């Protein structure tokens, strides 16, 4: 609402006037008492806590039109003062749990936050409907409503990892561009029934959504998306026009007074500050619908290349449903853990798209050779169609000595079709849908009986934005020892995964394997040489004669100068018995390595 008008009407107490207006609006929503009672029950079940550090508008917005918008000073601003694009410290998301307060929920704005009023806002509905009309908010909320918890996520979540391979189109996001709230709104199916959407035989194939004029700088200055009728009207997916978030009116940054909410889709397909809906025979032509939210093949490295290949409108490159992803939020980047501690609870989040569940999560300490199953905390119950639309949280207890003895650990998730996250990143021009294993490196704290952990990236602008700084390892001059291992090793990381034109791509991928292998085994660089960890003690006494040819216990029986050589490979052994065992488990077709 308009702060100046409120001051004029209510006097100097702006806060009191805003509260009065909000309460009056909520009271005008039919059934609001039951809605808020049901939401309060869910919030209590999951120990929901508000953003206790919120002090109102952020000081950074003082001299901007956004000065009226309450914002948390903890939010990491990713594109300067404006537009407001931000994510919370991932450790703070962890602390808040299943449900995210509105002011700690990630924000993607393309311009200034529109200043709209509940009392004057209208949603124009036109096109292939029997009863074109303009809905006021008071008229909209008289239709049936639903409340469901839904995780929203940016298609650019974890984009900084991709941009460190090669800068693409789009600014850096860390791993906190995902948040969960309880959304209340009018089901789109109910609204379309009310206005009489025509049949597909009559050409009603696409439903188009637009925000207010002047919201964005390109195209016709409206942000829009065009969605297939079948997806929008699917009863298994509770698509809605949301007007409440966690039991309160929408926060301005999240679309006040009304937004499109599509469970399972990427956030960029859900129009905030919804102003227009049209039903058409052909897919819409909104600038941002076509020229944003796409995944192109790796060799397409510029907008001109995309135009040359005529793939801007290729449906095969369009993002709607999000992909599966997971990340580690415990330990935090640069967190320090004493070696006297027996175990550490590694943890994080995971989500999937299209209503499909995350079935399992696993953590590896040896580059994927073996995996430890994680405990999954599920918050929502599947709907009547078996669909789920929220993230899960996961944990796994790992002995600290095991963390000390590994170079890095990683997480991956699986869904109900046994799809899993890829091991390696695949670069694309827009840096979207980045979901390789999330890898954290482990280092010794110099001069201390402790280890510290290194995330791939961080987006905090300075140490003051580290929410958990009391637990962090700092250098002697009080700084973080690393900006993230992918940034620290940016040259090597880019060499391993950067795109090449089709005509320059090598037939032999071993050179890439070698580069990627280095990234997985190095520790902190000292000069030009990687400072490798000393081999950990196993607690087992082994005679020199029993050691393998490379002096390790891991490969006992493999003698570099052994007299018995395998006829099927180059390995040599110190005894015929060892050779026979090798043949049985490696080359014998009647046995499997799993035996």
Secondary structure, DSSP 8 states (H G I E B T S, - for coil): --HHHHHHHH-S-HHHHHHHHHHHHHHTSTTHHHHHHHHHHHHHHTT----TT--SB-GGGTTSGGGGSB--TTSEESSSSSS-EEE--HHHHHHH-SS--GGGS-EE-SSS-----TTT-EEEEEESBSS-EEEEHHHHTTS--EEEEEEEE-TTTTHHHHHTTS--SS----S--EEEEEEEEEEHHHHHHHHTB--GGGT--EEEEE--TTSSSSTTS--EEEEEHHHHT-TTS--EEEEEETTEE--GGGTTT-EEE-TTB-GGGS-SS--EEEEESS----HHHHSSSB---TT--SHHHHHHTT-TT-GGGB--B---EEEEEES-TTBEEETTSSEEEEEEEEE-STT--EEEEEEESSTTSS-EE-EEE--S---TTS---S-EEEEEEEEHHHHHT-SEEEEEEEETT--B--SS----TT--S--S-EEEEEEE-TTSSEEEEE-S----SSGGG-TTGGGB-B-TTS-BS-S-HHHHTHHHHHHHH----GGG--S-THHHHHHHHHHHH--SEETTEE--------S----GGGS-TTS-STTTTB-TT-SEE-TTSS-EESSHHHHHHHIIIII-TTS-TT-
